[in-house]
Amino acid sequence: MEITDVTADIRMLRFPVGQAYAVRLPDGYALVDCGWAGHERRILDALRGLGELREILITHGHTDHYGAAAGLAEATGARILAGAAAF
C-alpha cells in the first residue's frame, strides 16, 4: 500500500483500486473512505503512530469505498458516518 503525505494533517492511502484519506483530528484521526473488505490490518498497520481511529466517513456506496468499514469499526471502536445519499 502506497502512503503519501498530502499535507501535515492528511495522508493518502493508495489501494490497487482507489484510495482513502487519513485526516488528523484533535484526538486521533478520521478515515475518509476505507477500501475493500480484507484490507483492515494493512490499513491499521499503515496508520500506526497517528493515534486512534475515531471516525470513518463513507463518501458513497461503492464497495471499494466502504468495504473495510465494519471491520475497522469493530477493531477500533470508530464510528461510521455516511449520509443517506451515500447509499
PyMOL Python script that loads the backbone (N, CA, C, O; Angstrom):
from pymol import cmd

cmd.read_pdbstr("""\
ATOM      1  N   MET A   1       0.845  -1.167   0.000  1.00  0.00           N
ATOM      2  CA  MET A   1       0.000   0.000   0.000  1.00  0.00           C
ATOM      3  C   MET A   1       0.891   1.231   0.000  1.00  0.00           C
ATOM      4  O   MET A   1       1.784   1.355   0.838  1.00  0.00           O
ATOM      5  N   GLU A   2       0.657   2.121  -0.916  1.00  0.00           N
ATOM      6  CA  GLU A   2       1.424   3.359  -1.004  1.00  0.00           C
ATOM      7  C   GLU A   2       0.771   4.423  -0.117  1.00  0.00           C
ATOM      8  O   GLU A   2      -0.447   4.597  -0.143  1.00  0.00           O
ATOM      9  N   ILE A   3       1.586   5.130   0.662  1.00  0.00           N
ATOM     10  CA  ILE A   3       1.103   6.203   1.524  1.00  0.00           C
ATOM     11  C   ILE A   3       1.796   7.490   1.123  1.00  0.00           C
ATOM     12  O   ILE A   3       3.021   7.531   1.004  1.00  0.00           O
ATOM     13  N   THR A   4       1.017   8.539   0.913  1.00  0.00           N
ATOM     14  CA  THR A   4       1.549   9.830   0.501  1.00  0.00           C
ATOM     15  C   THR A   4       1.075  10.897   1.472  1.00  0.00           C
ATOM     16  O   THR A   4      -0.115  10.963   1.783  1.00  0.00           O
ATOM     17  N   ASP A   5       1.980  11.728   1.955  1.00  0.00           N
ATOM     18  CA  ASP A   5       1.586  12.880   2.769  1.00  0.00           C
ATOM     19  C   ASP A   5       1.052  13.951   1.830  1.00  0.00           C
ATOM     20  O   ASP A   5       1.782  14.462   0.981  1.00  0.00           O
ATOM     21  N   VAL A   6      -0.223  14.289   1.984  1.00  0.00           N
ATOM     22  CA  VAL A   6      -0.849  15.335   1.175  1.00  0.00           C
ATOM     23  C   VAL A   6      -0.574  16.688   1.819  1.00  0.00           C
ATOM     24  O   VAL A   6      -0.176  17.640   1.146  1.00  0.00           O
ATOM     25  N   THR A   7      -0.790  16.760   3.126  1.00  0.00           N
ATOM     26  CA  THR A   7      -0.426  17.916   3.946  1.00  0.00           C
ATOM     27  C   THR A   7       0.097  17.354   5.262  1.00  0.00           C
ATOM     28  O   THR A   7       0.202  16.137   5.416  1.00  0.00           O
ATOM     29  N   ALA A   8       0.423  18.217   6.204  1.00  0.00           N
ATOM     30  CA  ALA A   8       0.879  17.745   7.511  1.00  0.00           C
ATOM     31  C   ALA A   8      -0.221  16.972   8.241  1.00  0.00           C
ATOM     32  O   ALA A   8       0.074  16.164   9.121  1.00  0.00           O
ATOM     33  N   ASP A   9      -1.485  17.213   7.883  1.00  0.00           N
ATOM     34  CA  ASP A   9      -2.609  16.589   8.575  1.00  0.00           C
ATOM     35  C   ASP A   9      -3.396  15.582   7.739  1.00  0.00           C
ATOM     36  O   ASP A   9      -4.375  15.017   8.226  1.00  0.00           O
ATOM     37  N   ILE A  10      -2.992  15.348   6.501  1.00  0.00           N
ATOM     38  CA  ILE A  10      -3.729  14.437   5.625  1.00  0.00           C
ATOM     39  C   ILE A  10      -2.756  13.485   4.941  1.00  0.00           C
ATOM     40  O   ILE A  10      -1.762  13.908   4.351  1.00  0.00           O
ATOM     41  N   ARG A  11      -3.059  12.188   5.032  1.00  0.00           N
ATOM     42  CA  ARG A  11      -2.285  11.162   4.336  1.00  0.00           C
ATOM     43  C   ARG A  11      -3.211  10.423   3.378  1.00  0.00           C
ATOM     44  O   ARG A  11      -4.356  10.123   3.716  1.00  0.00           O
ATOM     45  N   MET A  12      -2.709  10.134   2.182  1.00  0.00           N
ATOM     46  CA  MET A  12      -3.473   9.360   1.217  1.00  0.00           C
ATOM     47  C   MET A  12      -2.943   7.932   1.195  1.00  0.00           C
ATOM     48  O   MET A  12      -1.737   7.711   1.090  1.00  0.00           O
ATOM     49  N   LEU A  13      -3.848   6.970   1.293  1.00  0.00           N
ATOM     50  CA  LEU A  13      -3.518   5.557   1.186  1.00  0.00           C
ATOM     51  C   LEU A  13      -4.015   5.103  -0.175  1.00  0.00           C
ATOM     52  O   LEU A  13      -5.214   5.153  -0.447  1.00  0.00           O
ATOM     53  N   ARG A  14      -3.113   4.664  -1.022  1.00  0.00           N
ATOM     54  CA  ARG A  14      -3.498   4.246  -2.372  1.00  0.00           C
ATOM     55  C   ARG A  14      -3.586   2.726  -2.406  1.00  0.00           C
ATOM     56  O   ARG A  14      -2.631   2.026  -2.071  1.00  0.00           O
ATOM     57  N   PHE A  15      -4.746   2.232  -2.816  1.00  0.00           N
ATOM     58  CA  PHE A  15      -5.010   0.808  -2.972  1.00  0.00           C
ATOM     59  C   PHE A  15      -4.849   0.440  -4.441  1.00  0.00           C
ATOM     60  O   PHE A  15      -4.720   1.322  -5.290  1.00  0.00           O
ATOM     61  N   PRO A  16      -4.855  -0.853  -4.747  1.00  0.00           N
ATOM     62  CA  PRO A  16      -4.812  -1.237  -6.161  1.00  0.00           C
ATOM     63  C   PRO A  16      -5.943  -0.584  -6.967  1.00  0.00           C
ATOM     64  O   PRO A  16      -5.772  -0.234  -8.134  1.00  0.00           O
ATOM     65  N   VAL A  17      -7.093  -0.432  -6.319  1.00  0.00           N
ATOM     66  CA  VAL A  17      -8.216   0.304  -6.917  1.00  0.00           C
ATOM     67  C   VAL A  17      -8.654   1.344  -5.899  1.00  0.00           C
ATOM     68  O   VAL A  17      -9.131   0.981  -4.824  1.00  0.00           O
ATOM     69  N   GLY A  18      -8.507   2.619  -6.204  1.00  0.00           N
ATOM     70  CA  GLY A  18      -8.977   3.688  -5.333  1.00  0.00           C
ATOM     71  C   GLY A  18      -7.989   4.111  -4.265  1.00  0.00           C
ATOM     72  O   GLY A  18      -6.837   3.678  -4.240  1.00  0.00           O
ATOM     73  N   GLN A  19      -8.478   4.972  -3.382  1.00  0.00           N
ATOM     74  CA  GLN A  19      -7.668   5.484  -2.288  1.00  0.00           C
ATOM     75  C   GLN A  19      -8.553   5.882  -1.118  1.00  0.00           C
ATOM     76  O   GLN A  19      -9.771   6.002  -1.244  1.00  0.00           O
ATOM     77  N   ALA A  20      -7.906   6.082   0.020  1.00  0.00           N
ATOM     78  CA  ALA A  20      -8.553   6.569   1.233  1.00  0.00           C
ATOM     79  C   ALA A  20      -7.678   7.685   1.785  1.00  0.00           C
ATOM     80  O   ALA A  20      -6.508   7.807   1.423  1.00  0.00           O
ATOM     81  N   TYR A  21      -8.250   8.493   2.657  1.00  0.00           N
ATOM     82  CA  TYR A  21      -7.509   9.602   3.246  1.00  0.00           C
ATOM     83  C   TYR A  21      -7.641   9.558   4.759  1.00  0.00           C
ATOM     84  O   TYR A  21      -8.746   9.444   5.289  1.00  0.00           O
ATOM     85  N   ALA A  22      -6.523   9.647   5.447  1.00  0.00           N
ATOM     86  CA  ALA A  22      -6.499   9.768   6.902  1.00  0.00           C
ATOM     87  C   ALA A  22      -6.329  11.248   7.223  1.00  0.00           C
ATOM     88  O   ALA A  22      -5.381  11.890   6.770  1.00  0.00           O
ATOM     89  N   VAL A  23      -7.259  11.779   8.011  1.00  0.00           N
ATOM     90  CA  VAL A  23      -7.269  13.202   8.355  1.00  0.00           C
ATOM     91  C   VAL A  23      -7.103  13.328   9.865  1.00  0.00           C
ATOM     92  O   VAL A  23      -7.876  12.763  10.638  1.00  0.00           O
ATOM     93  N   ARG A  24      -6.090  14.074  10.268  1.00  0.00           N
ATOM     94  CA  ARG A  24      -5.810  14.247  11.692  1.00  0.00           C
ATOM     95  C   ARG A  24      -6.942  15.010  12.375  1.00  0.00           C
ATOM     96  O   ARG A  24      -7.429  16.022  11.870  1.00  0.00           O
ATOM     97  N   LEU A  25      -7.346  14.496  13.537  1.00  0.00           N
ATOM     98  CA  LEU A  25      -8.325  15.148  14.406  1.00  0.00           C
ATOM     99  C   LEU A  25      -7.601  15.517  15.707  1.00  0.00           C
ATOM    100  O   LEU A  25      -6.489  15.042  15.938  1.00  0.00           O
ATOM    101  N   PRO A  26      -8.196  16.342  16.550  1.00  0.00           N
ATOM    102  CA  PRO A  26      -7.526  16.681  17.815  1.00  0.00           C
ATOM    103  C   PRO A  26      -7.210  15.466  18.689  1.00  0.00           C
ATOM    104  O   PRO A  26      -6.254  15.495  19.464  1.00  0.00           O
ATOM    105  N   ASP A  27      -8.010  14.394  18.568  1.00  0.00           N
ATOM    106  CA  ASP A  27      -7.826  13.234  19.442  1.00  0.00           C
ATOM    107  C   ASP A  27      -7.583  11.933  18.677  1.00  0.00           C
ATOM    108  O   ASP A  27      -7.888  10.856  19.189  1.00  0.00           O
ATOM    109  N   GLY A  28      -7.048  12.014  17.476  1.00  0.00           N
ATOM    110  CA  GLY A  28      -6.800  10.817  16.688  1.00  0.00           C
ATOM    111  C   GLY A  28      -6.903  11.156  15.211  1.00  0.00           C
ATOM    112  O   GLY A  28      -6.318  12.137  14.753  1.00  0.00           O
ATOM    113  N   TYR A  29      -7.647  10.345  14.462  1.00  0.00           N
ATOM    114  CA  TYR A  29      -7.822  10.648  13.055  1.00  0.00           C
ATOM    115  C   TYR A  29      -9.133  10.077  12.536  1.00  0.00           C
ATOM    116  O   TYR A  29      -9.729   9.182  13.135  1.00  0.00           O
ATOM    117  N   ALA A  30      -9.563  10.621  11.408  1.00  0.00           N
ATOM    118  CA  ALA A  30     -10.725  10.134  10.672  1.00  0.00           C
ATOM    119  C   ALA A  30     -10.211   9.531   9.372  1.00  0.00           C
ATOM    120  O   ALA A  30      -9.214   9.992   8.815  1.00  0.00           O
ATOM    121  N   LEU A  31     -10.885   8.515   8.901  1.00  0.00           N
ATOM    122  CA  LEU A  31     -10.554   7.896   7.637  1.00  0.00           C
ATOM    123  C   LEU A  31     -11.689   8.187   6.660  1.00  0.00           C
ATOM    124  O   LEU A  31     -12.834   7.804   6.899  1.00  0.00           O
ATOM    125  N   VAL A  32     -11.369   8.858   5.573  1.00  0.00           N
ATOM    126  CA  VAL A  32     -12.350   9.162   4.545  1.00  0.00           C
ATOM    127  C   VAL A  32     -12.255   8.054   3.511  1.00  0.00           C
ATOM    128  O   VAL A  32     -11.267   7.937   2.786  1.00  0.00           O
ATOM    129  N   ASP A  33     -13.313   7.236   3.457  1.00  0.00           N
ATOM    130  CA  ASP A  33     -13.348   6.003   2.682  1.00  0.00           C
ATOM    131  C   ASP A  33     -12.324   5.037   3.262  1.00  0.00           C
ATOM    132  O   ASP A  33     -11.445   5.441   4.024  1.00  0.00           O
ATOM    133  N   CYS A  34     -12.435   3.759   2.901  1.00  0.00           N
ATOM    134  CA  CYS A  34     -11.570   2.798   3.602  1.00  0.00           C
ATOM    135  C   CYS A  34     -11.219   1.552   2.803  1.00  0.00           C
ATOM    136  O   CYS A  34     -10.710   0.591   3.380  1.00  0.00           O
ATOM    137  N   GLY A  35     -11.462   1.532   1.547  1.00  0.00           N
ATOM    138  CA  GLY A  35     -11.028   0.393   0.751  1.00  0.00           C
ATOM    139  C   GLY A  35     -11.893  -0.839   0.923  1.00  0.00           C
ATOM    140  O   GLY A  35     -12.917  -0.821   1.605  1.00  0.00           O
ATOM    141  N   TRP A  36     -11.450  -1.903   0.286  1.00  0.00           N
ATOM    142  CA  TRP A  36     -12.177  -3.168   0.258  1.00  0.00           C
ATOM    143  C   TRP A  36     -12.109  -3.901   1.589  1.00  0.00           C
ATOM    144  O   TRP A  36     -11.163  -3.721   2.356  1.00  0.00           O
ATOM    145  N   ALA A  37     -13.107  -4.723   1.861  1.00  0.00           N
ATOM    146  CA  ALA A  37     -13.057  -5.641   2.996  1.00  0.00           C
ATOM    147  C   ALA A  37     -11.815  -6.511   2.835  1.00  0.00           C
ATOM    148  O   ALA A  37     -11.455  -6.892   1.721  1.00  0.00           O
ATOM    149  N   GLY A  38     -11.174  -6.817   3.935  1.00  0.00           N
ATOM    150  CA  GLY A  38      -9.953  -7.602   3.909  1.00  0.00           C
ATOM    151  C   GLY A  38      -8.688  -6.763   3.997  1.00  0.00           C
ATOM    152  O   GLY A  38      -7.600  -7.304   4.196  1.00  0.00           O
ATOM    153  N   HIS A  39      -8.815  -5.455   3.852  1.00  0.00           N
ATOM    154  CA  HIS A  39      -7.657  -4.560   3.942  1.00  0.00           C
ATOM    155  C   HIS A  39      -7.488  -3.958   5.338  1.00  0.00           C
ATOM    156  O   HIS A  39      -6.604  -3.127   5.547  1.00  0.00           O
ATOM    157  N   GLU A  40      -8.312  -4.361   6.280  1.00  0.00           N
ATOM    158  CA  GLU A  40      -8.315  -3.726   7.592  1.00  0.00           C
ATOM    159  C   GLU A  40      -6.945  -3.718   8.267  1.00  0.00           C
ATOM    160  O   GLU A  40      -6.491  -2.665   8.714  1.00  0.00           O
ATOM    161  N   ARG A  41      -6.289  -4.855   8.348  1.00  0.00           N
ATOM    162  CA  ARG A  41      -4.994  -4.929   9.045  1.00  0.00           C
ATOM    163  C   ARG A  41      -3.951  -4.083   8.329  1.00  0.00           C
ATOM    164  O   ARG A  41      -3.165  -3.393   8.978  1.00  0.00           O
ATOM    165  N   ARG A  42      -3.935  -4.126   7.013  1.00  0.00           N
ATOM    166  CA  ARG A  42      -2.973  -3.315   6.249  1.00  0.00           C
ATOM    167  C   ARG A  42      -3.212  -1.829   6.498  1.00  0.00           C
ATOM    168  O   ARG A  42      -2.258  -1.062   6.623  1.00  0.00           O
ATOM    169  N   ILE A  43      -4.465  -1.420   6.570  1.00  0.00           N
ATOM    170  CA  ILE A  43      -4.787  -0.007   6.826  1.00  0.00           C
ATOM    171  C   ILE A  43      -4.315   0.386   8.222  1.00  0.00           C
ATOM    172  O   ILE A  43      -3.651   1.410   8.385  1.00  0.00           O
ATOM    173  N   LEU A  44      -4.648  -0.409   9.215  1.00  0.00           N
ATOM    174  CA  LEU A  44      -4.248  -0.083  10.586  1.00  0.00           C
ATOM    175  C   LEU A  44      -2.729  -0.076  10.739  1.00  0.00           C
ATOM    176  O   LEU A  44      -2.184   0.780  11.436  1.00  0.00           O
ATOM    177  N   ASP A  45      -2.051  -1.005  10.105  1.00  0.00           N
ATOM    178  CA  ASP A  45      -0.583  -1.023  10.155  1.00  0.00           C
ATOM    179  C   ASP A  45      -0.009   0.222   9.489  1.00  0.00           C
ATOM    180  O   ASP A  45       0.949   0.804   9.996  1.00  0.00           O
ATOM    181  N   ALA A  46      -0.577   0.633   8.372  1.00  0.00           N
ATOM    182  CA  ALA A  46      -0.086   1.800   7.639  1.00  0.00           C
ATOM    183  C   ALA A  46      -0.265   3.084   8.437  1.00  0.00           C
ATOM    184  O   ALA A  46       0.514   4.025   8.286  1.00  0.00           O
ATOM    185  N   LEU A  47      -1.287   3.126   9.284  1.00  0.00           N
ATOM    186  CA  LEU A  47      -1.601   4.354  10.013  1.00  0.00           C
ATOM    187  C   LEU A  47      -1.122   4.329  11.460  1.00  0.00           C
ATOM    188  O   LEU A  47      -1.432   5.224  12.246  1.00  0.00           O
ATOM    189  N   ARG A  48      -0.375   3.309  11.793  1.00  0.00           N
ATOM    190  CA  ARG A  48       0.162   3.206  13.158  1.00  0.00           C
ATOM    191  C   ARG A  48       0.959   4.474  13.482  1.00  0.00           C
ATOM    192  O   ARG A  48       1.716   4.968  12.647  1.00  0.00           O
ATOM    193  N   GLY A  49       0.784   4.982  14.673  1.00  0.00           N
ATOM    194  CA  GLY A  49       1.502   6.178  15.089  1.00  0.00           C
ATOM    195  C   GLY A  49       0.708   7.462  14.929  1.00  0.00           C
ATOM    196  O   GLY A  49       1.114   8.505  15.443  1.00  0.00           O
ATOM    197  N   LEU A  50      -0.432   7.406  14.218  1.00  0.00           N
ATOM    198  CA  LEU A  50      -1.257   8.613  14.069  1.00  0.00           C
ATOM    199  C   LEU A  50      -2.151   8.843  15.271  1.00  0.00           C
ATOM    200  O   LEU A  50      -2.640   9.954  15.472  1.00  0.00           O
ATOM    201  N   GLY A  51      -2.369   7.833  16.057  1.00  0.00           N
ATOM    202  CA  GLY A  51      -3.322   7.922  17.152  1.00  0.00           C
ATOM    203  C   GLY A  51      -4.490   6.997  16.855  1.00  0.00           C
ATOM    204  O   GLY A  51      -4.412   6.145  15.970  1.00  0.00           O
ATOM    205  N   GLU A  52      -5.562   7.169  17.594  1.00  0.00           N
ATOM    206  CA  GLU A  52      -6.707   6.282  17.458  1.00  0.00           C
ATOM    207  C   GLU A  52      -7.582   6.665  16.267  1.00  0.00           C
ATOM    208  O   GLU A  52      -7.788   7.841  15.968  1.00  0.00           O
ATOM    209  N   LEU A  53      -8.089   5.631  15.601  1.00  0.00           N
ATOM    210  CA  LEU A  53      -9.075   5.851  14.556  1.00  0.00           C
ATOM    211  C   LEU A  53     -10.393   6.165  15.247  1.00  0.00           C
ATOM    212  O   LEU A  53     -10.937   5.320  15.957  1.00  0.00           O
ATOM    213  N   ARG A  54     -10.907   7.363  15.049  1.00  0.00           N
ATOM    214  CA  ARG A  54     -12.131   7.822  15.718  1.00  0.00           C
ATOM    215  C   ARG A  54     -13.364   7.748  14.831  1.00  0.00           C
ATOM    216  O   ARG A  54     -14.451   7.401  15.292  1.00  0.00           O
ATOM    217  N   GLU A  55     -13.188   8.076  13.553  1.00  0.00           N
ATOM    218  CA  GLU A  55     -14.330   8.139  12.645  1.00  0.00           C
ATOM    219  C   GLU A  55     -13.954   7.586  11.281  1.00  0.00           C
ATOM    220  O   GLU A  55     -12.813   7.706  10.836  1.00  0.00           O
ATOM    221  N   ILE A  56     -14.937   6.978  10.625  1.00  0.00           N
ATOM    222  CA  ILE A  56     -14.804   6.506   9.253  1.00  0.00           C
ATOM    223  C   ILE A  56     -15.921   7.183   8.472  1.00  0.00           C
ATOM    224  O   ILE A  56     -17.102   6.953   8.732  1.00  0.00           O
ATOM    225  N   LEU A  57     -15.546   8.006   7.529  1.00  0.00           N
ATOM    226  CA  LEU A  57     -16.519   8.741   6.721  1.00  0.00           C
ATOM    227  C   LEU A  57     -16.622   8.068   5.364  1.00  0.00           C
ATOM    228  O   LEU A  57     -15.629   7.945   4.647  1.00  0.00           O
ATOM    229  N   ILE A  58     -17.823   7.633   5.014  1.00  0.00           N
ATOM    230  CA  ILE A  58     -18.058   6.972   3.737  1.00  0.00           C
ATOM    231  C   ILE A  58     -18.670   7.991   2.776  1.00  0.00           C
ATOM    232  O   ILE A  58     -19.709   8.584   3.065  1.00  0.00           O
ATOM    233  N   THR A  59     -18.014   8.187   1.632  1.00  0.00           N
ATOM    234  CA  THR A  59     -18.487   9.202   0.687  1.00  0.00           C
ATOM    235  C   THR A  59     -19.598   8.710  -0.220  1.00  0.00           C
ATOM    236  O   THR A  59     -20.481   9.477  -0.603  1.00  0.00           O
ATOM    237  N   HIS A  60     -19.556   7.419  -0.566  1.00  0.00           N
ATOM    238  CA  HIS A  60     -20.631   6.865  -1.391  1.00  0.00           C
ATOM    239  C   HIS A  60     -20.585   5.341  -1.366  1.00  0.00           C
ATOM    240  O   HIS A  60     -19.623   4.745  -0.882  1.00  0.00           O
ATOM    241  N   GLY A  61     -21.628   4.725  -1.890  1.00  0.00           N
ATOM    242  CA  GLY A  61     -21.858   3.305  -1.713  1.00  0.00           C
ATOM    243  C   GLY A  61     -21.210   2.363  -2.692  1.00  0.00           C
ATOM    244  O   GLY A  61     -21.874   1.447  -3.179  1.00  0.00           O
ATOM    245  N   HIS A  62     -19.953   2.543  -3.002  1.00  0.00           N
ATOM    246  CA  HIS A  62     -19.203   1.552  -3.773  1.00  0.00           C
ATOM    247  C   HIS A  62     -18.342   0.759  -2.807  1.00  0.00           C
ATOM    248  O   HIS A  62     -17.766   1.320  -1.875  1.00  0.00           O
ATOM    249  N   THR A  63     -18.252  -0.559  -3.031  1.00  0.00           N
ATOM    250  CA  THR A  63     -17.555  -1.405  -2.058  1.00  0.00           C
ATOM    251  C   THR A  63     -16.082  -1.064  -1.876  1.00  0.00           C
ATOM    252  O   THR A  63     -15.508  -1.378  -0.834  1.00  0.00           O
ATOM    253  N   ASP A  64     -15.459  -0.429  -2.863  1.00  0.00           N
ATOM    254  CA  ASP A  64     -14.065  -0.025  -2.670  1.00  0.00           C
ATOM    255  C   ASP A  64     -13.959   1.215  -1.785  1.00  0.00           C
ATOM    256  O   ASP A  64     -12.854   1.639  -1.447  1.00  0.00           O
ATOM    257  N   HIS A  65     -15.092   1.797  -1.407  1.00  0.00           N
ATOM    258  CA  HIS A  65     -15.104   2.952  -0.507  1.00  0.00           C
ATOM    259  C   HIS A  65     -15.569   2.590   0.905  1.00  0.00           C
ATOM    260  O   HIS A  65     -15.202   3.268   1.866  1.00  0.00           O
ATOM    261  N   TYR A  66     -16.375   1.525   1.043  1.00  0.00           N
ATOM    262  CA  TYR A  66     -16.893   1.185   2.369  1.00  0.00           C
ATOM    263  C   TYR A  66     -16.595  -0.242   2.827  1.00  0.00           C
ATOM    264  O   TYR A  66     -16.921  -0.596   3.960  1.00  0.00           O
ATOM    265  N   GLY A  67     -15.994  -1.057   1.992  1.00  0.00           N
ATOM    266  CA  GLY A  67     -15.845  -2.476   2.298  1.00  0.00           C
ATOM    267  C   GLY A  67     -15.190  -2.801   3.632  1.00  0.00           C
ATOM    268  O   GLY A  67     -15.623  -3.733   4.309  1.00  0.00           O
ATOM    269  N   ALA A  68     -14.167  -2.067   4.026  1.00  0.00           N
ATOM    270  CA  ALA A  68     -13.443  -2.354   5.267  1.00  0.00           C
ATOM    271  C   ALA A  68     -14.029  -1.643   6.482  1.00  0.00           C
ATOM    272  O   ALA A  68     -13.512  -1.794   7.589  1.00  0.00           O
ATOM    273  N   ALA A  69     -15.094  -0.873   6.294  1.00  0.00           N
ATOM    274  CA  ALA A  69     -15.624  -0.044   7.386  1.00  0.00           C
ATOM    275  C   ALA A  69     -16.041  -0.855   8.609  1.00  0.00           C
ATOM    276  O   ALA A  69     -15.644  -0.521   9.726  1.00  0.00           O
ATOM    277  N   ALA A  70     -16.820  -1.896   8.427  1.00  0.00           N
ATOM    278  CA  ALA A  70     -17.302  -2.676   9.572  1.00  0.00           C
ATOM    279  C   ALA A  70     -16.142  -3.310  10.330  1.00  0.00           C
ATOM    280  O   ALA A  70     -16.121  -3.279  11.561  1.00  0.00           O
ATOM    281  N   GLY A  71     -15.189  -3.878   9.621  1.00  0.00           N
ATOM    282  CA  GLY A  71     -14.042  -4.498  10.280  1.00  0.00           C
ATOM    283  C   GLY A  71     -13.186  -3.492  11.025  1.00  0.00           C
ATOM    284  O   GLY A  71     -12.712  -3.770  12.126  1.00  0.00           O
ATOM    285  N   LEU A  72     -12.986  -2.324  10.429  1.00  0.00           N
ATOM    286  CA  LEU A  72     -12.208  -1.278  11.106  1.00  0.00           C
ATOM    287  C   LEU A  72     -12.929  -0.770  12.345  1.00  0.00           C
ATOM    288  O   LEU A  72     -12.306  -0.557  13.386  1.00  0.00           O
ATOM    289  N   ALA A  73     -14.236  -0.576  12.238  1.00  0.00           N
ATOM    290  CA  ALA A  73     -15.021  -0.109  13.390  1.00  0.00           C
ATOM    291  C   ALA A  73     -14.980  -1.142  14.512  1.00  0.00           C
ATOM    292  O   ALA A  73     -14.847  -0.786  15.683  1.00  0.00           O
ATOM    293  N   GLU A  74     -15.093  -2.408  14.160  1.00  0.00           N
ATOM    294  CA  GLU A  74     -15.046  -3.465  15.170  1.00  0.00           C
ATOM    295  C   GLU A  74     -13.679  -3.513  15.850  1.00  0.00           C
ATOM    296  O   GLU A  74     -13.593  -3.702  17.063  1.00  0.00           O
ATOM    297  N   ALA A  75     -12.627  -3.345  15.078  1.00  0.00           N
ATOM    298  CA  ALA A  75     -11.265  -3.417  15.624  1.00  0.00           C
ATOM    299  C   ALA A  75     -10.895  -2.219  16.476  1.00  0.00           C
ATOM    300  O   ALA A  75     -10.077  -2.336  17.388  1.00  0.00           O
ATOM    301  N   THR A  76     -11.494  -1.055  16.187  1.00  0.00           N
ATOM    302  CA  THR A  76     -11.050   0.181  16.832  1.00  0.00           C
ATOM    303  C   THR A  76     -12.110   0.906  17.663  1.00  0.00           C
ATOM    304  O   THR A  76     -11.770   1.746  18.496  1.00  0.00           O
ATOM    305  N   GLY A  77     -13.379   0.594  17.450  1.00  0.00           N
ATOM    306  CA  GLY A  77     -14.455   1.328  18.105  1.00  0.00           C
ATOM    307  C   GLY A  77     -14.806   2.618  17.392  1.00  0.00           C
ATOM    308  O   GLY A  77     -15.617   3.395  17.897  1.00  0.00           O
ATOM    309  N   ALA A  78     -14.219   2.867  16.234  1.00  0.00           N
ATOM    310  CA  ALA A  78     -14.539   4.085  15.472  1.00  0.00           C
ATOM    311  C   ALA A  78     -15.997   4.067  15.052  1.00  0.00           C
ATOM    312  O   ALA A  78     -16.575   3.003  14.825  1.00  0.00           O
ATOM    313  N   ARG A  79     -16.584   5.240  14.951  1.00  0.00           N
ATOM    314  CA  ARG A  79     -17.961   5.306  14.463  1.00  0.00           C
ATOM    315  C   ARG A  79     -17.928   5.543  12.950  1.00  0.00           C
ATOM    316  O   ARG A  79     -17.025   6.185  12.413  1.00  0.00           O
ATOM    317  N   ILE A  80     -18.937   5.005  12.299  1.00  0.00           N
ATOM    318  CA  ILE A  80     -19.054   5.113  10.843  1.00  0.00           C
ATOM    319  C   ILE A  80     -20.066   6.194  10.520  1.00  0.00           C
ATOM    320  O   ILE A  80     -21.181   6.198  11.042  1.00  0.00           O
ATOM    321  N   LEU A  81     -19.660   7.116   9.645  1.00  0.00           N
ATOM    322  CA  LEU A  81     -20.529   8.210   9.234  1.00  0.00           C
ATOM    323  C   LEU A  81     -20.778   8.113   7.730  1.00  0.00           C
ATOM    324  O   LEU A  81     -19.840   7.962   6.947  1.00  0.00           O
ATOM    325  N   ALA A  82     -22.037   8.198   7.338  1.00  0.00           N
ATOM    326  CA  ALA A  82     -22.388   8.181   5.921  1.00  0.00           C
ATOM    327  C   ALA A  82     -23.739   8.853   5.763  1.00  0.00           C
ATOM    328  O   ALA A  82     -24.662   8.591   6.534  1.00  0.00           O
ATOM    329  N   GLY A  83     -23.856   9.703   4.786  1.00  0.00           N
ATOM    330  CA  GLY A  83     -25.132  10.329   4.501  1.00  0.00           C
ATOM    331  C   GLY A  83     -26.052   9.345   3.820  1.00  0.00           C
ATOM    332  O   GLY A  83     -25.577   8.392   3.202  1.00  0.00           O
ATOM    333  N   ALA A  84     -27.345   9.542   3.912  1.00  0.00           N
ATOM    334  CA  ALA A  84     -28.312   8.664   3.270  1.00  0.00           C
ATOM    335  C   ALA A  84     -28.081   8.611   1.769  1.00  0.00           C
ATOM    336  O   ALA A  84     -28.299   7.571   1.146  1.00  0.00           O
ATOM    337  N   ALA A  85     -27.650   9.698   1.190  1.00  0.00           N
ATOM    338  CA  ALA A  85     -27.405   9.737  -0.260  1.00  0.00           C
ATOM    339  C   ALA A  85     -26.216   8.872  -0.662  1.00  0.00           C
ATOM    340  O   ALA A  85     -26.061   8.544  -1.838  1.00  0.00           O
ATOM    341  N   ALA A  86     -25.376   8.501   0.299  1.00  0.00           N
ATOM    342  CA  ALA A  86     -24.211   7.665   0.001  1.00  0.00           C
ATOM    343  C   ALA A  86     -24.640   6.268  -0.419  1.00  0.00           C
ATOM    344  O   ALA A  86     -23.904   5.567  -1.114  1.00  0.00           O
ATOM    345  N   PHE A  87     -25.842   5.862   0.008  1.00  0.00           N
ATOM    346  CA  PHE A  87     -26.322   4.518  -0.294  1.00  0.00           C
ATOM    347  C   PHE A  87     -27.670   4.619  -0.917  1.00  0.00           C
ATOM    348  O   PHE A  87     -28.270   3.599  -1.257  1.00  0.00           O
TER     349      PHE A  87
END
""", "prot")
cmd.dss("prot")
cmd.show_as("cartoon", "prot")
cmd.util.cbc("prot")
cmd.orient("prot")
